[in-house]
């Protein structure tokens, strides 16, 4: 929907209509991503309800575990991995709790912040681990309250591993996971869905396998909703454990923990932590190839696929939980071979959704943030209510300030070195900037031989929809109409269309042509003359960093530019051009010239001064062609502007007095 609409922004969200059916005609399949527009009951489903519905329908699904990174750059990379791995449709992800890493803090590397980011900015249903280790009852209650405030609704309650060799009694806290489960239910009632750990061969500290099963049932009886098991190496080990759990009355979902072997050292470390023994036949294969990571990974993939196939074919295992070790290649390959990795190019809405419970009714946003959805979510995080059905006519939406462009979930995934290679080690003039934009549009190498894969306003390669406009975009960018957002006009395409479709199957989607760009004051002067002959068909809004503001928006009312019609539903209009919101977006859009681009260069350097000049003197323009059934006229508007600029000046005529 957007010229520079990112591949990674909404990634390939799976719609509820992606397969299977129920009496309402909707699929029972729910990925971890929000699934609007759907009936309210489906949009607010708890994780345990999603599991139940998937199990009852016979669908197979998977979930993924990650751990918090140690560095800020690691956090940026992990969020990018969330977007990539979220494309395959996990039911949920979970984030481990590391007592030594200040896990409940606001640090970008904390468990709390990583899980919150996954929910709010990546749209992933998330489970936050919480342990009893070295924590008081009061501190645990505080962490739970913070998790609730951040929009987290799922907790994995664990005793946790001791910091030293042996477990030390927590006099002011809890010493068993069952007590933590009871505390969560006592303090927060039924707000959280609770997961607990199961051990297919028995907990290493348990008196016996049977005794450990009894403790597991106590955790479930105390209020746990589902179980994820420790890793194991034989399918029969889990299936026996499952039967034994059912035999003593444990009826909740039990997810097998799958560990695809990815390297010799990581296997040794994980086995040491879990106090498990690797079967001799596996050791015999791995030892001779222990220095060959690729060979071990391929063997691990083969082993995992073989074991998972047995589990799924048993008919008793609808879902698999993968220990990813924050890596993606092996897990994704296992899922592909099992047929569980299902990328669906359709989106529930034309922008990246959030999984925060308070945003689940949200179904309208201004188009301006289409390529920066995480920024939009950040700037609206304090809203008490979110637009549902219509944007409304509010004259003062309370967008928060965006002062920190280097929050780990907002900054570019590319390093400074990579950005300089793409955007120019040295800029010679404004034309150098035009060439960067053009290289991004065309996906061709720049003059230094590097592909431009992102811009400050778009941190991912162009989406497939851009191909519908690529030739026109290339033409105008070469001449200094620097586009940062656009969409073609669409008149009743099926909602299942692989390029422009969104929402459930059986619907039709519509769009007005939209174009947003930076351009010089000279171009704007000509554009304003041209636009007179296109009114009222074309709406425009033109503004510079100094708040010189020109528009023809009637009463500053929002203009719906995307809408959909679906069976048995009201019309959904998820994207608007709102003149009031545009002024808030303007501040961010201009600031990105400086924060993301100019600051790559030394103060007072020619390159920095060129970007500063553009920031200070160019205008930000948006154009809407309201006649969506007709051919898009916006390219003709730009052509007319250039024709006026290229026309020779009219000769001066002497006058007789």
N, C-alpha and C positions, 0 to 999 in steps of 0.2 A: 504494500500500500504506500510505501514511501520510496522515493528514488533511492535515497540512502537508508532504506529501512534495513536494519541489520539482520543478518542470518541468525546471530546469536541472541538477539533481543527476545523474540518470542520463540526462537528455536523451533522446533517442529512439534508444537504442542499437540497432544493427542486429544481428539474430540471424543465425546461420549458416543458418537455414532460410528466409531471406527471398527466396529465388529460386534457380533452377537446382538441379541435383541431381547427386549422384555415387552410386557404388555403395552407400554406407552410408545413403543417404536424406537426407544433410545437404547443404545448399547449399555450393557452393564459394566463396560470397561471404564475404569477411572485411572488415569495416570496420576502422578503426584501433583500435576499442575491443575490449577483451577479450571473448572469446566463450564463457565458461563458462555452463552446464555442457556441456562437450563432451569427447570422448575426449582423453586426455592429449596425444597427438600434435598435435591441432589447437590445444590450449590453449597450447602452448609453441612454436608455429611462429615461425620467424625471418621477418623482412620479405621476404627473397629467396624464401622458400618460399611466402609468401602471394602474391607477384607471380607466381611460376611457376604456382601452382594457378589463380589467376584467369585468367592468359593461356591455359593449356591448356583451360580450360572455356569460353573464349570470352566471359567476362564483361568488362565495361568498368568502369573505375574512375578515381578522381582522387586527387590529393594537393595539399597547400596549403603555401605558404611564408609565413613571418612574420619580422619583425625585432624585436629587443628594443626596448622603449620607452625613453624618456629619463627618465621620472619615475615615482615610486611610484604615483601615481594612474593613470598610463598602464599600469602593470603590472596593476593591478586590472581595468582595462577590457579589456586583452588576454586575461586569463584568462577573463573573461566571454565574450569573442568566441570563444575556444576552445570553450567549452561550446555556444554557439549554432551555430558552423560544424561542430562535431563531430557535430551532429545529422544532417547529410546523409550521413554515412558515408565520410569520406575514408580511404583506405588508410593514409596516414600524413601527418604534417606535418613541416616542417623549419624550423629556427631559425637565422638567419644569425649570423655571428661578426663583431663590430665591434671591431677592435683598440683603438680609442680609448675604448671604453666599459667597460674592465676586464672583458672577456667571460668570463673563467674564475673570477671571484670569487663570493662569496656574496651580493653585492648583489642586491636584488630586480629590478634592471633588467639584470642580466648575462645573456648568452646561455645560460650554464650553468644558472642558476636558472630561466629561462623554460622551457628544454627539459625540465629535471627536473620542474617543476611540471606541464607538459603530460602527461608520462608518469605521474607518481605521483598527481596530484590530479585530472586531467581524463580519465585513461584513454586517452590518445591515443598510438599508436605514433609515436615522434618520432626525427628525424634531426638531430643537432647538427653544424653546420658547424664546421670547424677549419682555420685557415690557418697558413701558415709565417711570415707577416709579423711581423718583429720578435720572434721567439721562438727560444729555444735548444732543443736536443734535450731537455734535462732538463726544461724547463718544459712542453714538449709532452707528454712522458711523464707528468708530474704531472697535466696536464689530462685525459689519457685515463684515468688511474687514478681520478681523481675522477668522471669521467663513468660509469665502470663501477660505482663504489660507489653512485652515485645511481640506478642502474637503467637508464641509457641503453645501448642496444645497437647503435646505428647512427651512423656518422660520415660526413659529407661532407668528403672530403679535398681541400683547395684550396691553391694557392700563395697566393692572396689578392692584392688590389690593393696597390701600393706606397703608403706613407704620403705620400711626396712625389711628384714628377713621375716619377722613374725608380726602378726596383727596385734596392735596395742589397743586396749579398751578405750572407747570414747565415752568418758564419764558424762559429758554434757551433750552427747549425740547419740548415734545408733551404731550397733555392732552387727546387725544383720539386715539384709535387704527387706525381709518381711516387715521389720519395724519401720523402715522408710516408706514402704507401700502404705502401711496403716497411717503414718503421719500425713502423707499426701492426701489420702481420703478424708482424714479427720479435719485438716486445715483447708482443703480446697474442694471438698465434696467430690462431685463427678466432673469437674472442669477438665482435668487431664485424662487422656487415655494413657494407661500405664503398661509398659512392657517390662518383663523380667527375664533373667538369663536361665537357660537350662543346660545341663551337661550330659550329653549322650552316654558318656562312660562314667558319670558320677563326678562330683566336685572333688578335686584332689585332697581337700581337707575334711571331706565327709567320712563318717565312720564306715559307711558302706554305700553301695549303689542304691539299695532300697531306702536307706535313711535319707539320702539326698533327694530321692523322689518324693518322700513325705514332706521335706522342707519346701520343695517346689510347689506342692499342692497347697501348703500353708500360704505361700505368696499369692497364689491365684485366689484362694479363698479370702485373702485380706483385701482383694480388689484389683489384682492385675488383670489386664484385658487380653494380652497375648504374650507369647514366649518366643525368644530368639535363642538358638542353641550356640554353644561353643563349636568350633570347627571339628571336623572328623574326617577320616580318610576312606571309610567304607559306607556305601549306601545302607547295607544291612545294619550297621551300628545305629543309624538314625531311625530306621524303620522299627527296629526292636524297641528303642527308646520311646517312639511314638505309641506303639502298642501298649507298652508298660504304663505310660501316662494315662492313656484312655482307660486302662484296666482299673486304675485307682480313682477315676472320676474327674480327671482333668479334661475338660471339654473345649477350652479356648483354642484359638489358632496357635500352632507350633511351627515356627519357621526354621528350617535347617540353615545353619551358618556355613556358607560355602567359601572355601579359601583356595582360589586357583594359585598353584605354586608358580611364583614369578622369578625367583632367584634363590640361590643356595643360602646366602646369608640371611635373607628375610625369612626363609623357612626355618632356619635354626633359631632365629630370635623369637619367632612366634611360637614355636614348639616349646622353647624354654619358658616363655611367659605362661603358656597354657598348661605346662607340665604334662604334655602328651608325648607319646612315642610314635615315630614314623614307622609304618610297617616295613619289614625287611625288604619286600619285593620292590617297594618304591625307592628305598635307599640304594638298592643295587643298581637301579637305573640312573639315579641322580649323581652318585659319587663320581663315576667316570666323566661326567660332563659338567661338573660343578663350576668350572671356570668359563663355561659357555652359556651366557645368559639367554641368548636366543633359543638355544636347544632346550634349556630347562623350561623356559616359558612355553615353548611349543608342547613339551611333554605335559606341563601343568594344565594347559588348555585341554589337551586330549583327555587327561585324567578327570578333569572337572566335568567335561561334557559327558563322558561315560557314566560318571556317578550321578549327575543330575538327571540324565535320561532315565536311569533306573528309578530315581525318586519320583519323577513326574509320571512315569508309566505305572507306578504302583496305584495310582488313583487316590492316594491319601495325602498328596503333597501338592497343593495348588500354587504355592509361592516359594521362592528361593531368596535368601538373603546373602549378599556377597560382601566379603571383606576385601575391599579394593586396595588397601594400603596406599590410597590416594593416587593410584595409577589407573589408567583406563584401557590400555590396549588388550590385556589378557581378558579382563572381565567382559568387555564389549564383544570380543571374539567368541567367548563362550556363549554369551547371550544370543549372538547372531546364529551360531551353529544350532542352538536349541530352538530357534524361531521365536525367541522372546523379545528380541530387540526390534521394535516396530516404530520406525520413524514415519510420521504422518505429516505431510506438508501443510495440512489444514490447521488453522488456529481456532481456539474457542472465541477469540476476539481479535481485532486487527492490531493489538498492541500487547506487550508483555504483562501478563497478569501477576498479581501478588497472591500468596497463600495466607496472608494475615486474615484471621477470621472477620475482623471489622471491615475488610475491603471486599469480602466475597460477594456483596451485592453491587459493587461498583461495575458499571458497564458503559460509562461515558468519560471520555478524556479529550482535552484539546489535542489537535494533531501535531502541535509543534514539538512535543517531546517523544514522538514516535520512535526516533533513533536513540533517545536517551531516557529509556523508561525508568532506569534505576534512579536517575536524577529527579524525575517527576515524583516517584514514590517517596524519595527523601524529602522533597520540598513540601509534600502534602501529608507527611506522616503524623502530624498533630491534628489533622482534621477529625472531628467527632463523627461526621457523616460523610458519605461519598455519593456522588451523583448516580442515580439509578433511574433509567428510563429517559430522562432529559437532563441536559446540562443546567437549564434554568437561566434566569436573567440577572443573577447576582452581579452587582456593580463592583464588588470588592472581595474576590476570592482571596483568602489569606494564605498566599504562598509563602513558605518559609524562605529565608535568605540562604543562598548557596555561597558561603564564604570559603569553605574548605574543598577545593577541587581535587585534593589528594587523598580523600577517604578511599580506602582500599577497594571498595566496591564501585567507585565512581571514576577512578583514574584509568588511563589507558593500559591495556595489557602489554603494549609494546615498550621496550626500553628506550631511553633517551637516544642511544646510538642508532637503534632501528628507526626511530622517528626522524632523526636527522638524515638518514639514508633515503627515507621516503620523501620528506618534505624539503630537503635541500640543505647541504652543509653550509652553503652560502647562496643567498638570494641576490640577484642583480637588480631586479626591478619588479613592478607589479605583474608583468608578464610571466615572471618565474612562478608566481603564485597561481596564475591562471593555468599554467602547465601542470602544476601539482593536482589541481582539481580535475583537469582533463585526464590525466593518467589514472586517477582513481576511478573515473567514470568508465574509461575504456578498458581497464585492467591490463594496460600495456606498461612496460617498463618506462621509468622516467629517463631523463638524459644521462643519469649515472648508471642506468641499467638495473635499477631496483623497482619492483612493483609497489605501487602505493596501495596498501591494503586497508587504510583507515584515514580518517580526517578527524580534527578535534570534535566535530559534531556527530561523527559516525565511527564507532570504534571497531567495526566489523566490515568485511567485504560486502559488496552490494547484494541485495536480495534478488531472487529471480524476477520479481515483478519489474525491476528496473530495466530489464531487457526490452520491455514494451516501449520504453522511452529513450533508449540508449543513444540512438543516432541524434535525436534532437538535443539531448542533454550535452553530448559531446560538442555539438555545434555552438551552443550558447556559452558553455564554459570557456571555450577557446577565446571568446570575445569579452570575457570579464563579467558574465552573468554567472556568479559562483553559487551553484545550487547546493542546498543542504537538505532539502526535503521535497518530495513530489509524489504525485500519484496520478495514474491515468483515469479517464472517465470510464465507468463501467455501467452498463445498462442491463441488469437482469442476468448476470452470469450465475450458473449453479453454485451453491455454497460449497460444493465438493470440488470446484475448480482448483487444480493443483497450484496455480499461481496466485490468484486473487481471492480464492474462496476462504470462508471462515464460518464458524458456527456449525450447528448440527446439519446433518444431511437433509435433503428435501427442501431446502430453502433457496432463495435467490438474493444476490448481493448487488448493491448499487454504489457508485462513487461519482462525485463531481471531480473534474480535473483540478489539481492543486499544484502550485509551484511556489517554492520559497527560496530566496536567494539574496546574497549580498551583491551590490553593484555600486558604481561610482555616482557621485552627485550629477555629473554630466549626463549619464545614462538616465538617471531618475528624472531630470528636467525634460528629456525627450519622451520618456515613458508617460509622464503625466499628460503631455499633449496628446499622445496616442490614445490613452485610456478614455478620453472624452467620447470617442466614437463607439466605444464598446460598453458603455453604461446603458441600462442596468445589468446587462448580461454578466459582466465581470465585476466582482467585488475586489477591492484592493486595500491593503494597509501597508503604509510605507513609513519607516521610522529610523532615526539615527541614534547614536549613542548620547546625543545631547537632547534627546526627547523632542526633536522636531517631528511632528506626528501628522500624517496625512492619510485620510481614509474616506471611504464612501459607505461605511457600515451604517445601516439605518438604526439609529438609536442605540448603537453599540451592542446590538443583539447578536447572539451566537448563530452561526450558519452551519447546519448539519451537512457534512461532506461525505459521510459514509453511513449506509443503513442497510438493514437486511430484513427480509420477510421470510418467516418460517411457519410451518404448519401449526395451527393451534396457538399461535403466540401473537402478542402485539408487535408492532414494528420496533426493531432494535436499531438505535442510531448511536453507535459507539464512538464516533469521531466527529468533532466540531472544530470550526474556526471561530474562536471567541476573541473579539477585539480587546477585552480587558485582560485576559490571560496572556495575550500576545505581548503586552507591555512588560509582563513579568518574565516571559521567555526571552524578550529582547535583551534584558540585562545579562542573562546567562549566555545567550548566543554571542554577544559582543565580547563578554569577558573571556570566552574560550580562545579568541584570537591571542589574547595576552597570556592567559594561564597555561594553555596547552602548547602554543606555537612560539610566541615571541620570547618566552623565557628559556627556550632552548639555546638562545644566542646570548653573547656577552652584551652587557649594557652599552648603549651608544653605538653598537656595531651596525653597519649598513643593513644587514639582514633584519635585525630587530627593529630598526627605524622604518623599514618597508612595511612590516606587519603592524607597527604602531600607526603608521599613516593610514592604512586600510581601516583599522579600528576607529580612528578618529574621524575619517572623512566619508566612508562608505555608508550606504543605507541598507537596512534589512527590509525586504519586500515580500509580501505574500499576495498571491493572486488566486482567485477562485472563479472557474467558469461554471455558472449556474445551470447552463443548458446541457445537462449530461447526456441526453439522447443524441445530441448533434456531435459533429466532429469537434474535438478539442480545439478551441480558438486561441489558447494561450501562446502557442508557438507563433501564431500569426501576429499576436500582440508584440512579441519580442522582435520578430522580423520587421514589423512596422517601425519599431523604435530604432533599430539599426539603420533602416532605410532613411529615416529622418536625420539620423546622425551623419550618414554618409552622403547625403544630398549636398551639392555645392551651395555655397551661400548665395542668396538672391542678389543680383547686381543692384548697385545703387543708381537711382535715376535722378538726374538733375531736374529741378523744377523751375519753371519760369515764373518770376515774380510779376 
